[in-house]
Amino acid sequence: MSSAPETRELEFAGKICRALDERTADLPAATLDRLAGARRLALARKKPEPVAAPAFVPVLAHAGADAGAPFNAAPSGKRRLSPLARILRVWPVVALVGGIAVIAYWENLQRSAELADIDAAMLSDDLPLNAYLDHGFNAYLSRAR
């Protein structure tokens, strides 16, 4: 939204242009030729506008980004994803969660097997009753293996 002074300046410039255009018909032909020559000379001396060279900046794309579209480009329209496309976007998360669940289950099985081995060793061995009451007995069994 433009401010009030800018709007007034644009209106004033428009009025000047209209007034000059209306008065051009009243000018003599020699003056019009001199003005046209001055305009051509001014255009010839005009400095060329600087041309900005395209800068190639690496951009990290997010998952599922369109390869041809810039990262922050607004979508041209809403398009619905097919069920297969939705599954392809979600499967890495499902695989990660499933992998973590399998690893946790496997670790639990390993721990249970170790505890079962310790219990079997304790029950099959002829030890005095005080050995079972000793707090460092599990450490002893771990070192004895």
DSSP file (Angstrom, degrees, kcal/mol; ACC not computed):
  #  RESIDUE AA STRUCTURE BP1 BP2  ACC     N-H-->O    O-->H-N    N-H-->O    O-->H-N    TCO  KAPPA ALPHA  PHI   PSI    X-CA   Y-CA   Z-CA
    1    1 A M              0   0    0      0, 0.0     2,-0.2     0, 0.0     0, 0.0   0.000 360.0 360.0 360.0 130.4    0.0    0.0    0.0
    2    2 A S        -     0   0    0      1,-0.1     2,-0.1     2,-0.0     0, 0.0  -0.484 360.0-115.0 -85.8 156.3    1.5    3.4   -1.0
    3    3 A S     >  -     0   0    0     -2,-0.2     4,-1.8     1,-0.1     5,-0.1  -0.362  27.7-105.5 -85.1 168.4    1.6    6.3    1.3
    4    4 A A  H  > S+     0   0    0      1,-0.2     4,-2.4     2,-0.2     5,-0.2   0.890 116.3  52.7 -63.5 -43.6   -0.3    9.6    0.8
    5    5 A P  H  > S+     0   0    0      0, 0.0     4,-2.2     0, 0.0    -1,-0.2   0.902 109.9  49.5 -61.7 -38.4    2.8   11.7   -0.3
    6    6 A E  H  > S+     0   0    0      2,-0.2     4,-2.2     1,-0.2    -2,-0.2   0.900 110.7  50.3 -65.9 -38.8    3.7    9.2   -2.9
    7    7 A T  H  X S+     0   0    0     -4,-1.8     4,-2.1     1,-0.2    -1,-0.2   0.911 110.6  48.9 -64.8 -42.4    0.1    9.1   -4.2
    8    8 A R  H  X S+     0   0    0     -4,-2.4     4,-2.3     1,-0.2    -2,-0.2   0.891 110.1  51.8 -65.0 -38.6    0.1   12.9   -4.4
    9    9 A E  H  X S+     0   0    0     -4,-2.2     4,-2.4     1,-0.2    -2,-0.2   0.910 109.7  49.0 -64.3 -41.5    3.4   13.0   -6.3
   10   10 A L  H  X S+     0   0    0     -4,-2.2     4,-2.1     2,-0.2    -2,-0.2   0.890 111.4  49.4 -65.6 -38.6    2.1   10.5   -8.8
   11   11 A E  H  X S+     0   0    0     -4,-2.1     4,-2.0     2,-0.2    -2,-0.2   0.901 111.5  49.4 -65.2 -40.3   -1.1   12.6   -9.3
   12   12 A F  H  X S+     0   0    0     -4,-2.3     4,-2.1     2,-0.2    -2,-0.2   0.905 110.5  50.0 -65.8 -41.5    1.0   15.7   -9.8
   13   13 A A  H  X S+     0   0    0     -4,-2.4     4,-2.3     1,-0.2    -1,-0.2   0.888 109.5  52.0 -64.4 -38.6    3.3   14.0  -12.3
   14   14 A G  H  X S+     0   0    0     -4,-2.1     4,-2.1     1,-0.2    -1,-0.2   0.893 108.5  50.7 -63.6 -39.7    0.2   12.8  -14.2
   15   15 A K  H  X S+     0   0    0     -4,-2.0     4,-2.3     2,-0.2    -2,-0.2   0.898 110.1  49.8 -64.9 -40.5   -1.2   16.4  -14.4
   16   16 A I  H  X S+     0   0    0     -4,-2.1     4,-2.6     2,-0.2     5,-0.2   0.925 110.1  50.4 -64.0 -44.3    2.1   17.7  -15.7
   17   17 A C  H  X S+     0   0    0     -4,-2.3     4,-2.3     1,-0.2    -2,-0.2   0.909 111.8  47.7 -60.9 -42.3    2.2   15.0  -18.4
   18   18 A R  H  X S+     0   0    0     -4,-2.1     4,-2.1     2,-0.2    -1,-0.2   0.907 112.1  49.7 -65.3 -41.1   -1.3   15.8  -19.5
   19   19 A A  H  X S+     0   0    0     -4,-2.3     4,-1.7     1,-0.2    -2,-0.2   0.908 112.5  46.9 -65.4 -41.1   -0.7   19.6  -19.6
   20   20 A L  H  X S+     0   0    0     -4,-2.6     4,-0.8     1,-0.2    -1,-0.2   0.897 111.4  51.2 -67.3 -39.2    2.5   19.1  -21.7
   21   21 A D  H  < S+     0   0    0     -4,-2.3     3,-0.5    -5,-0.2     4,-0.5   0.885 110.1  50.0 -64.7 -37.6    0.7   16.7  -24.1
   22   22 A E  H  < S+     0   0    0     -4,-2.1     3,-0.5     1,-0.2     4,-0.2   0.855 112.2  47.3 -68.5 -34.3   -2.1   19.3  -24.6
   23   23 A R  H >< S+     0   0    0     -4,-1.7     3,-0.7     1,-0.2     4,-0.4   0.539  89.7  83.4 -86.5  -6.8    0.3   22.1  -25.3
   24   24 A T  G >< S+     0   0    0     -4,-0.8     3,-1.1    -3,-0.5    -1,-0.2   0.855  84.5  59.0 -66.3 -32.8    2.5   20.2  -27.8
   25   25 A A  G 3  S+     0   0    0     -3,-0.5    -1,-0.2    -4,-0.5    -2,-0.1   0.784 101.7  55.3 -67.0 -25.4    0.1   21.0  -30.6
   26   26 A D  G <  S+     0   0    0     -3,-0.7    -1,-0.2    -4,-0.2    -2,-0.2   0.578  86.8 101.0 -84.0  -9.5    0.6   24.7  -30.1
   27   27 A L  S <  S-     0   0    0     -3,-1.1    -3,-0.0    -4,-0.4     2,-0.0  -0.467  80.4-107.0 -78.3 147.7    4.4   24.5  -30.4
   28   28 A P     >  -     0   0    0      0, 0.0     4,-2.0     0, 0.0     3,-0.2  -0.317  28.5-113.3 -68.3 157.8    6.1   25.6  -33.7
   29   29 A A  H  > S+     0   0    0      1,-0.2     4,-2.3     2,-0.2     5,-0.2   0.841 115.3  57.0 -62.4 -36.6    7.5   22.8  -35.9
   30   30 A A  H  > S+     0   0    0      2,-0.2     4,-2.2     1,-0.2    -1,-0.2   0.903 107.8  47.7 -63.8 -40.6   11.1   24.0  -35.4
   31   31 A T  H  > S+     0   0    0     -3,-0.2     4,-2.6     2,-0.2    -2,-0.2   0.902 110.5  51.6 -66.5 -41.2   10.7   23.6  -31.6
   32   32 A L  H  X S+     0   0    0     -4,-2.0     4,-2.3     2,-0.2    -2,-0.2   0.886 110.0  49.8 -62.5 -38.1    9.2   20.2  -32.0
   33   33 A D  H  X S+     0   0    0     -4,-2.3     4,-2.3     2,-0.2    -2,-0.2   0.909 111.2  48.5 -66.5 -41.6   12.2   19.1  -34.2
   34   34 A R  H  X S+     0   0    0     -4,-2.2     4,-2.3     2,-0.2    -2,-0.2   0.906 112.2  49.0 -65.1 -40.3   14.7   20.4  -31.6
   35   35 A L  H  X S+     0   0    0     -4,-2.6     4,-2.2     2,-0.2    -2,-0.2   0.897 111.0  49.7 -64.4 -40.6   12.8   18.6  -28.8
   36   36 A A  H  X S+     0   0    0     -4,-2.3     4,-2.3     2,-0.2    -2,-0.2   0.903 111.6  48.9 -65.6 -40.5   12.8   15.4  -30.9
   37   37 A G  H  X S+     0   0    0     -4,-2.3     4,-2.4     2,-0.2    -2,-0.2   0.895 110.7  50.3 -65.4 -39.8   16.5   15.7  -31.5
   38   38 A A  H  X S+     0   0    0     -4,-2.3     4,-2.4     2,-0.2    -2,-0.2   0.878 109.9  51.4 -65.8 -36.9   17.2   16.3  -27.8
   39   39 A R  H  X S+     0   0    0     -4,-2.2     4,-2.5     2,-0.2    -2,-0.2   0.936 110.2  47.8 -65.6 -44.9   15.2   13.2  -27.0
   40   40 A R  H  X S+     0   0    0     -4,-2.3     4,-2.0     1,-0.2    -2,-0.2   0.912 113.0  49.1 -61.6 -41.4   17.1   11.1  -29.4
   41   41 A L  H  X S+     0   0    0     -4,-2.4     4,-1.8     2,-0.2    -1,-0.2   0.897 111.3  49.4 -64.4 -40.7   20.4   12.4  -28.0
   42   42 A A  H  X S+     0   0    0     -4,-2.4     4,-0.8     1,-0.2    -2,-0.2   0.905 111.3  49.0 -66.0 -41.1   19.3   11.8  -24.4
   43   43 A L  H  < S+     0   0    0     -4,-2.5     3,-0.3     1,-0.2    -1,-0.2   0.861 110.1  52.0 -66.3 -34.4   18.3    8.2  -25.3
   44   44 A A  H  < S+     0   0    0     -4,-2.0    -1,-0.2     1,-0.2    -2,-0.2   0.852 112.8  44.8 -69.2 -33.6   21.7    7.6  -27.0
   45   45 A R  H  < S+     0   0    0     -4,-1.8    -1,-0.2    -5,-0.1    -2,-0.2   0.549  85.2 120.6 -87.1  -7.6   23.6    8.9  -24.0
   46   46 A K     <  -     0   0    0     -4,-0.8     3,-0.1    -3,-0.3    -3,-0.0  -0.328  68.6-119.1 -61.4 134.4   21.5    6.9  -21.5
   47   47 A K        -     0   0    0      1,-0.1    -1,-0.1    -2,-0.0     2,-0.1  -0.498  32.0-107.3 -71.8 140.3   23.5    4.5  -19.5
   48   48 A P        -     0   0    0      0, 0.0    -1,-0.1     0, 0.0     3,-0.1  -0.425  37.3-106.7 -67.3 144.5   22.5    0.9  -19.9
   49   49 A E        -     0   0    0      1,-0.1     2,-0.1    -2,-0.1    -3,-0.0  -0.484  42.5 -98.9 -70.8 139.5   20.7   -0.6  -17.0
   50   50 A P        -     0   0    0      0, 0.0     2,-0.6     0, 0.0    -1,-0.1  -0.354  33.7-139.6 -62.9 134.5   22.9   -3.0  -15.0
   51   51 A V        -     0   0    0     -2,-0.1     2,-0.6    -3,-0.1     0, 0.0  -0.847  12.4-137.5 -96.9 123.3   22.1   -6.6  -15.9
   52   52 A A        -     0   0    0     -2,-0.6     3,-0.0     1,-0.0     0, 0.0  -0.687  14.8-137.4 -83.3 123.4   22.1   -8.9  -13.0
   53   53 A A        -     0   0    0     -2,-0.6     2,-0.2     1,-0.1    -1,-0.0  -0.570  30.5-102.2 -76.3 141.1   23.8  -12.2  -13.7
   54   54 A P        -     0   0    0      0, 0.0     2,-0.5     0, 0.0    -1,-0.1  -0.450  34.0-147.1 -66.5 132.6   22.0  -15.2  -12.3
   55   55 A A        -     0   0    0     -2,-0.2     2,-0.8    -3,-0.0    -3,-0.0  -0.878   4.6-143.0-102.3 128.3   23.6  -16.4   -9.1
   56   56 A F        -     0   0    0     -2,-0.5     0, 0.0     2,-0.0     0, 0.0  -0.817  22.8-179.3 -95.6 111.6   23.5  -20.1   -8.5
   57   57 A V        -     0   0    0     -2,-0.8     2,-0.1     2,-0.0    -2,-0.0  -0.928  30.4-117.1-112.3 128.8   22.9  -20.8   -4.8
   58   58 A P        -     0   0    0      0, 0.0     2,-0.4     0, 0.0    -2,-0.0  -0.431  32.1-164.3 -66.5 137.7   22.7  -24.3   -3.5
   59   59 A V        -     0   0    0     -2,-0.1     2,-0.6    12,-0.0    -2,-0.0  -0.986  16.4-134.2-126.4 130.5   19.4  -25.1   -2.0
   60   60 A L        -     0   0    0     -2,-0.4     2,-0.3     1,-0.0     0, 0.0  -0.737  25.4-146.9 -83.7 123.7   18.6  -28.0    0.2
   61   61 A A        -     0   0    0     -2,-0.6     2,-0.1     4,-0.1     3,-0.1  -0.664   7.7-129.6 -92.5 145.8   15.4  -29.6   -0.9
   62   62 A H    >   -     0   0    0     -2,-0.3     3,-1.9     1,-0.1    -1,-0.0  -0.446  45.3 -71.2 -86.3 166.4   13.0  -31.2    1.5
   63   63 A A  T 3  S+     0   0    0      1,-0.3    -1,-0.1    -2,-0.1    26,-0.0  -0.334 121.0  16.2 -60.8 132.2   11.6  -34.7    1.0
   64   64 A G  T 3  S+     0   0    0      1,-0.3    -1,-0.3    -3,-0.1     2,-0.1   0.570  87.7 153.3  83.2  10.0    9.1  -34.9   -1.8
   65   65 A A    <   -     0   0    0     -3,-1.9     2,-0.3     1,-0.1    -1,-0.3  -0.453  52.7-108.6 -73.4 145.1   10.2  -31.5   -3.3
   66   66 A D        -     0   0    0      4,-0.2     3,-0.5     1,-0.1    -1,-0.1  -0.581  22.6-140.7 -71.5 130.7    9.6  -31.1   -7.1
   67   67 A A  S    S+     0   0    0     -2,-0.3    -1,-0.1     1,-0.2    -2,-0.1   0.806  98.4  45.4 -66.5 -29.7   13.0  -31.1   -8.7
   68   68 A G  S    S+     0   0    0      2,-0.1    -1,-0.2    -3,-0.0    -2,-0.0   0.660 100.9  77.1 -89.0 -16.3   12.1  -28.3  -11.2
   69   69 A A  S    S-     0   0    0     -3,-0.5     0, 0.0     1,-0.1     0, 0.0  -0.720  85.4-110.0 -98.3 143.8   10.5  -26.0   -8.7
   70   70 A P    >   -     0   0    0      0, 0.0     3,-1.2     0, 0.0    -4,-0.2  -0.249  33.8-107.8 -65.0 161.7   12.3  -23.7   -6.3
   71   71 A F  T 3  S+     0   0    0      1,-0.3    -5,-0.1    -6,-0.1    -9,-0.1   0.871 115.6  35.3 -60.7 -41.9   12.1  -24.6   -2.6
   72   72 A N  T 3  S+     0   0    0      2,-0.1    -1,-0.3     0, 0.0     2,-0.2   0.176  84.8 132.6-103.2  19.2    9.9  -21.7   -1.6
   73   73 A A    <   -     0   0    0     -3,-1.2    -4,-0.0     1,-0.1     3,-0.0  -0.466  59.7-118.9 -72.1 139.2    7.7  -21.5   -4.7
   74   74 A A        -     0   0    0     -2,-0.2    -1,-0.1     1,-0.1     2,-0.1  -0.562  33.8-106.0 -76.0 139.4    4.0  -21.3   -4.2
   75   75 A P        -     0   0    0      0, 0.0     3,-0.1     0, 0.0    -1,-0.1  -0.392  18.6-136.6 -66.4 142.5    2.1  -24.2   -5.6
   76   76 A S  S    S-     0   0    0      1,-0.2     2,-0.3    -2,-0.1    -2,-0.0   0.777  79.6 -15.0 -72.3 -25.2    0.2  -23.4   -8.7
   77   77 A G  S    S-     0   0    0      2,-0.0     2,-0.4     0, 0.0    -1,-0.2  -0.975  78.0 -87.0-169.3 159.9   -2.9  -25.3   -7.6
   78   78 A K        -     0   0    0     -2,-0.3     2,-0.4    -3,-0.1     0, 0.0  -0.613  44.8-176.4 -76.1 128.9   -4.0  -27.8   -5.1
   79   79 A R        -     0   0    0     -2,-0.4     2,-0.3     0, 0.0    -2,-0.0  -0.988  22.2-125.9-127.8 141.5   -3.5  -31.3   -6.4
   80   80 A R        -     0   0    0     -2,-0.4     2,-0.3     1,-0.0    -2,-0.0  -0.612  22.2-127.5 -86.0 141.0   -4.5  -34.5   -4.6
   81   81 A L        -     0   0    0     -2,-0.3    -1,-0.0     1,-0.1     0, 0.0  -0.651  22.6-119.1 -86.8 142.5   -1.9  -37.2   -4.0
   82   82 A S     >  -     0   0    0     -2,-0.3     4,-2.1     1,-0.1     5,-0.2  -0.373  28.0-109.2 -72.4 159.5   -2.7  -40.7   -5.1
   83   83 A P  H  > S+     0   0    0      0, 0.0     4,-2.3     0, 0.0     5,-0.2   0.870 120.6  54.4 -58.6 -36.1   -2.8  -43.4   -2.4
   84   84 A L  H  > S+     0   0    0      1,-0.2     4,-2.4     2,-0.2     5,-0.2   0.908 107.2  50.0 -64.9 -40.8    0.5  -44.8   -3.7
   85   85 A A  H  > S+     0   0    0      2,-0.2     4,-1.4     1,-0.2    -1,-0.2   0.884 110.1  50.9 -64.9 -37.8    2.2  -41.4   -3.5
   86   86 A R  H  X S+     0   0    0     -4,-2.1     4,-1.4     2,-0.2    -1,-0.2   0.916 110.8  48.4 -65.1 -42.0    1.0  -41.1    0.1
   87   87 A I  H  X S+     0   0    0     -4,-2.3     4,-2.1     1,-0.2     3,-0.2   0.909 109.2  53.2 -64.7 -41.1    2.3  -44.5    1.0
   88   88 A L  H  < S+     0   0    0     -4,-2.4    -1,-0.2     1,-0.2    -2,-0.2   0.801 110.1  48.5 -65.8 -27.6    5.7  -43.8   -0.6
   89   89 A R  H  < S+     0   0    0     -4,-1.4     4,-0.3    -5,-0.2    -1,-0.2   0.782 117.4  40.6 -79.3 -26.6    5.9  -40.6    1.5
   90   90 A V  H >X S+     0   0    0     -4,-1.4     4,-1.9    -3,-0.2     3,-0.7   0.701  91.3  84.3 -95.7 -21.4    5.1  -42.4    4.8
   91   91 A W  H 3X S+     0   0    0     -4,-2.1     4,-2.7     1,-0.2     5,-0.2   0.810  84.4  57.7 -61.0 -33.5    7.0  -45.7    4.4
   92   92 A P  H 3> S+     0   0    0      0, 0.0     4,-2.2     0, 0.0    -1,-0.2   0.911 109.2  46.2 -62.0 -38.4   10.4  -44.4    5.7
   93   93 A V  H <> S+     0   0    0     -3,-0.7     4,-2.5    -4,-0.3     5,-0.2   0.917 113.5  48.6 -67.6 -42.2    8.7  -43.3    9.0
   94   94 A V  H  X S+     0   0    0     -4,-1.9     4,-2.6     1,-0.2     5,-0.2   0.912 111.7  49.9 -63.4 -41.7    6.9  -46.6    9.3
   95   95 A A  H  X S+     0   0    0     -4,-2.7     4,-2.5    -5,-0.2    -1,-0.2   0.895 111.1  49.5 -64.2 -39.6   10.2  -48.5    8.6
   96   96 A L  H  X S+     0   0    0     -4,-2.2     4,-2.3     2,-0.2    -2,-0.2   0.939 113.1  45.0 -64.8 -47.4   12.0  -46.5   11.2
   97   97 A V  H  X S+     0   0    0     -4,-2.5     4,-2.2     1,-0.2    -2,-0.2   0.916 114.7  49.3 -64.2 -42.3    9.4  -47.1   13.9
   98   98 A G  H  X S+     0   0    0     -4,-2.6     4,-2.3    -5,-0.2    -2,-0.2   0.900 110.3  51.0 -63.1 -41.0    9.2  -50.8   13.0
   99   99 A G  H  X S+     0   0    0     -4,-2.5     4,-2.4     2,-0.2    -2,-0.2   0.902 109.9  49.1 -63.0 -41.9   13.0  -51.1   13.1
  100  100 A I  H  X S+     0   0    0     -4,-2.3     4,-2.4     2,-0.2    -1,-0.2   0.899 111.2  50.4 -64.6 -39.8   13.2  -49.5   16.5
  101  101 A A  H  X S+     0   0    0     -4,-2.2     4,-2.2     2,-0.2    -2,-0.2   0.905 111.0  48.6 -64.8 -41.0   10.5  -51.8   17.8
  102  102 A V  H  X S+     0   0    0     -4,-2.3     4,-2.5     2,-0.2    -2,-0.2   0.912 111.8  49.2 -65.4 -42.1   12.3  -54.9   16.4
  103  103 A I  H  X S+     0   0    0     -4,-2.4     4,-2.6     2,-0.2    -2,-0.2   0.915 111.4  49.0 -63.9 -42.8   15.6  -53.8   18.0
  104  104 A A  H  X S+     0   0    0     -4,-2.4     4,-2.0     1,-0.2    -1,-0.2   0.907 112.3  48.7 -63.5 -41.1   13.9  -53.2   21.4
  105  105 A Y  H  X S+     0   0    0     -4,-2.2     4,-2.1     2,-0.2    -2,-0.2   0.916 111.9  48.7 -64.1 -43.3   12.2  -56.6   21.2
  106  106 A W  H  X S+     0   0    0     -4,-2.5     4,-2.3     1,-0.2    -2,-0.2   0.906 110.4  51.0 -64.4 -42.7   15.5  -58.3   20.3
  107  107 A E  H  X S+     0   0    0     -4,-2.6     4,-2.3     1,-0.2    -1,-0.2   0.897 109.4  51.3 -61.3 -40.0   17.4  -56.5   23.2
  108  108 A N  H  X S+     0   0    0     -4,-2.0     4,-2.3     2,-0.2    -2,-0.2   0.899 109.5  49.9 -64.7 -41.0   14.6  -57.7   25.6
  109  109 A L  H  X S+     0   0    0     -4,-2.1     4,-2.3     2,-0.2    -2,-0.2   0.905 110.6  50.3 -62.6 -41.7   15.0  -61.3   24.4
  110  110 A Q  H  X S+     0   0    0     -4,-2.3     4,-2.2     2,-0.2    -2,-0.2   0.921 111.3  47.9 -63.3 -44.0   18.8  -61.1   24.9
  111  111 A R  H  X S+     0   0    0     -4,-2.3     4,-2.4     1,-0.2    -1,-0.2   0.910 111.7  50.3 -64.0 -42.1   18.5  -59.7   28.4
  112  112 A S  H  X S+     0   0    0     -4,-2.3     4,-2.2     1,-0.2    -1,-0.2   0.895 109.8  51.1 -63.2 -39.3   15.9  -62.4   29.3
  113  113 A A  H  X S+     0   0    0     -4,-2.3     4,-2.0     2,-0.2    -1,-0.2   0.896 109.8  49.7 -65.6 -39.9   18.3  -65.1   28.0
  114  114 A E  H  X S+     0   0    0     -4,-2.2     4,-2.1     2,-0.2    -2,-0.2   0.924 111.8  47.8 -64.7 -44.0   21.2  -63.8   30.0
  115  115 A L  H  X S+     0   0    0     -4,-2.4     4,-2.5     1,-0.2    -2,-0.2   0.880 110.4  52.5 -64.8 -36.8   19.0  -63.8   33.2
  116  116 A A  H  X S+     0   0    0     -4,-2.2     4,-2.5     2,-0.2    -1,-0.2   0.886 108.0  51.4 -65.9 -38.1   17.8  -67.3   32.5
  117  117 A D  H  X S+     0   0    0     -4,-2.0     4,-2.3     2,-0.2    -2,-0.2   0.902 110.6  48.5 -64.0 -40.9   21.4  -68.5   32.1
  118  118 A I  H  X S+     0   0    0     -4,-2.1     4,-2.4     2,-0.2    -2,-0.2   0.929 112.2  48.7 -64.9 -44.5   22.3  -66.9   35.5
  119  119 A D  H  X S+     0   0    0     -4,-2.5     4,-2.4     1,-0.2    -2,-0.2   0.910 111.6  49.5 -62.1 -41.8   19.3  -68.5   37.1
  120  120 A A  H  X S+     0   0    0     -4,-2.5     4,-1.9     1,-0.2    -1,-0.2   0.901 111.0  49.5 -64.6 -40.7   20.1  -71.9   35.7
  121  121 A A  H  X S+     0   0    0     -4,-2.3     4,-0.8     1,-0.2    -1,-0.2   0.894 112.4  48.2 -65.2 -39.0   23.7  -71.7   36.8
  122  122 A M  H  < S+     0   0    0     -4,-2.4     3,-0.4     1,-0.2    -2,-0.2   0.909 114.6  44.5 -67.8 -40.9   22.6  -70.7   40.3
  123  123 A L  H  < S+     0   0    0     -4,-2.4    -2,-0.2     1,-0.2    -1,-0.2   0.779 114.1  48.0 -77.3 -26.2   20.1  -73.5   40.6
  124  124 A S  H  < S+     0   0    0     -4,-1.9     2,-0.3    -5,-0.2    -1,-0.2   0.556  97.7  84.2 -91.4  -7.3   22.3  -76.3   39.2
  125  125 A D  S  < S-     0   0    0     -4,-0.8     2,-1.1    -3,-0.4    -4,-0.0  -0.677  79.4-123.9 -98.2 149.3   25.3  -75.5   41.3
  126  126 A D        +     0   0    0     -2,-0.3    -3,-0.1     0, 0.0    -2,-0.1  -0.782  50.8 154.1 -91.2  98.3   26.0  -76.7   44.9
  127  127 A L        -     0   0    0     -2,-1.1     2,-0.0    -5,-0.2     5,-0.0  -0.892  47.0-103.3-123.6 153.4   26.5  -73.5   46.8
  128  128 A P    >>  -     0   0    0      0, 0.0     3,-1.1     0, 0.0     4,-0.7  -0.363  36.3-111.6 -69.2 158.8   26.0  -72.6   50.4
  129  129 A L  H >> S+     0   0    0      1,-0.3     4,-0.8     2,-0.2     3,-0.6   0.797 114.1  64.2 -63.6 -30.2   22.9  -70.6   51.2
  130  130 A N  H 3> S+     0   0    0      1,-0.2     4,-0.8     2,-0.2     3,-0.3   0.785  92.3  63.8 -65.4 -27.9   24.9  -67.5   52.1
  131  131 A A  H <4 S+     0   0    0     -3,-1.1     3,-0.5     1,-0.2    -1,-0.2   0.863 100.1  52.1 -65.4 -34.9   26.2  -67.2   48.5
  132  132 A Y  H << S+     0   0    0     -4,-0.7    -1,-0.2    -3,-0.6    -2,-0.2   0.782 108.4  51.4 -71.3 -25.4   22.6  -66.6   47.3
  133  133 A L  H  < S+     0   0    0     -4,-0.8    -1,-0.2    -3,-0.3     2,-0.2   0.613  85.4 106.2 -85.6 -13.3   22.2  -63.8   49.8
  134  134 A D    ><  -     0   0    0     -4,-0.8     3,-1.1    -3,-0.5     4,-0.3  -0.490  64.0-147.2 -71.7 132.4   25.4  -62.0   48.7
  135  135 A H  T 3  S+     0   0    0      1,-0.2     3,-0.5    -2,-0.2     4,-0.3   0.770  97.1  53.7 -71.7 -25.8   24.8  -58.8   46.7
  136  136 A G  T 3> S+     0   0    0      1,-0.2     4,-1.9     2,-0.1    -1,-0.2   0.300  78.2 100.6 -90.4  10.8   27.9  -59.3   44.6
  137  137 A F  H <> S+     0   0    0     -3,-1.1     4,-2.5     1,-0.2    -1,-0.2   0.878  78.2  53.7 -67.4 -37.4   27.0  -62.8   43.6
  138  138 A N  H  > S+     0   0    0     -3,-0.5     4,-2.1    -4,-0.3    -1,-0.2   0.894 109.3  50.0 -63.4 -37.1   25.7  -61.7   40.1
  139  139 A A  H  > S+     0   0    0     -4,-0.3     4,-2.0     2,-0.2    -1,-0.2   0.888 109.1  51.8 -67.4 -36.8   29.0  -60.0   39.5
  140  140 A Y  H  X S+     0   0    0     -4,-1.9     4,-2.1     1,-0.2    -2,-0.2   0.922 110.0  48.5 -63.0 -43.9   30.8  -63.2   40.6
  141  141 A L  H  X S+     0   0    0     -4,-2.5     4,-0.9     1,-0.2    -2,-0.2   0.880 109.9  52.3 -65.8 -36.4   28.8  -65.2   38.1
  142  142 A S  H  < S+     0   0    0     -4,-2.1     3,-0.3     1,-0.2    -1,-0.2   0.888 113.1  44.3 -65.2 -38.7   29.4  -62.8   35.3
  143  143 A R  H  < S+     0   0    0     -4,-2.0    -2,-0.2     1,-0.2    -1,-0.2   0.819 105.5  62.5 -75.4 -30.6   33.2  -62.9   36.0
  144  144 A A  H  <        0   0    0     -4,-2.1    -1,-0.2     1,-0.3    -2,-0.2   0.758 360.0 360.0 -68.9 -23.7   33.2  -66.7   36.3
  145  145 A R     <        0   0    0     -4,-0.9    -1,-0.3    -3,-0.3    -2,-0.1   0.481 360.0 360.0 -72.8 360.0   32.0  -67.2   32.7
